[in-house]
């Protein structure tokens, strides 16, 4: 299992040009493994995106907030052979 440490917190203030809407602070969080590969994003709505990495350092699996999984298979030289 990867070591998880908190990532950078990003805060953006959203308001319209006329300053009629109140300021809203939207926070998102990212988590990284020990070799600084992103392993998870948590959006302001609480939904997450997960990332898995192969031993060659390439992205091997992505799980979107809806739970859909995309996987990439690679050959020995790291080229994508199947999605």
C-alpha positions, 0 to 999 in steps of 0.5 A: 500500500502506498504512503498517503500524505496530504497534497496542496490545498487550492482555494479559489474565490468566485464572484461575479464582476459586479461583486453582487454574489458572495465569495465562495471558497472551493477546496480540493485536495490531492494525495501523492505516493512516496515518489510524488505520483498523484494517487487521488484527487478529492473535489469540492463536492466530495467526489474522488478521482483515483490513479494507479501507476505501473512499476515503469512509472506510467499511469495504468488505471484511472477511476473517475468520480462516477466510478468508471475505470479506465485501464491501460496495458503496456508492453515491455517498452512502455507503449500502450497496447490496450485501453 
